[in-house]
């Protein structure tokens, strides 16, 4: 994500900031998740991912500034 201080949420629960999560792999249980990346002053990014057992699900997001 282009905004390191943005918050990352899985199913509406914050799991950390982009800057923290890109430095370490965050382990989550296999399953289906709704991902939101948000930061004040930017439009939020939403996607859905499915994590397989032992798999990875990288998310690439670009947040765009809000229009005044």
Legacy VTK file of the C-alpha trace (Angstrom):
# vtk DataFile Version 3.0
C-alpha trace
ASCII
DATASET POLYDATA
POINTS 68 float
0.000 0.000 0.000
1.183 3.495 -0.778
0.123 4.835 2.662
2.264 3.143 5.368
0.188 4.488 8.278
-3.072 3.045 6.871
-4.970 0.597 9.074
-5.585 -2.971 7.868
-8.820 -4.650 8.930
-9.935 -8.249 8.467
-13.674 -8.727 8.866
-13.904 -5.310 10.607
-11.170 -6.123 13.171
-7.932 -4.136 12.992
-4.887 -6.380 12.594
-2.265 -3.635 12.306
-0.847 -0.857 10.181
0.489 -1.354 6.666
4.019 -0.449 7.808
3.929 -3.137 10.523
2.440 -5.857 8.350
4.841 -5.419 5.438
7.809 -6.034 7.765
6.491 -9.346 9.047
4.203 -12.062 7.791
0.923 -12.005 9.666
-0.351 -15.531 10.231
-4.104 -15.988 9.992
-6.295 -19.047 9.909
-7.344 -20.441 6.546
-10.660 -19.094 5.331
-12.510 -16.300 3.589
-11.939 -12.692 4.706
-13.123 -9.210 3.831
-10.126 -6.866 3.820
-10.329 -3.115 4.320
-7.386 -0.712 4.220
-8.233 2.777 5.437
-6.646 6.034 6.482
-8.137 9.468 7.235
-8.024 11.692 4.154
-8.089 8.747 1.707
-10.748 6.596 0.091
-10.790 3.141 1.669
-9.754 0.041 -0.264
-11.873 -3.119 -0.030
-11.278 -6.624 -1.315
-12.060 -10.218 -0.405
-9.473 -12.963 -0.047
-9.436 -16.690 0.559
-6.470 -18.071 2.464
-5.739 -21.757 1.903
-4.161 -23.937 4.573
-0.444 -23.096 4.423
-1.086 -20.563 1.674
-0.613 -16.853 1.250
-2.914 -14.117 0.024
-0.973 -10.950 -0.774
-3.004 -7.759 -1.106
-1.771 -4.781 -3.146
-3.672 -1.559 -2.653
-3.329 2.061 -3.732
-5.227 4.570 -1.610
-6.353 7.760 -3.340
-6.756 11.110 -1.555
-10.277 12.338 -0.912
-11.474 15.068 -3.232
-12.448 18.337 -1.532
LINES 1 69
68 0 1 2 3 4 5 6 7 8 9 10 11 12 13 14 15 16 17 18 19 20 21 22 23 24 25 26 27 28 29 30 31 32 33 34 35 36 37 38 39 40 41 42 43 44 45 46 47 48 49 50 51 52 53 54 55 56 57 58 59 60 61 62 63 64 65 66 67
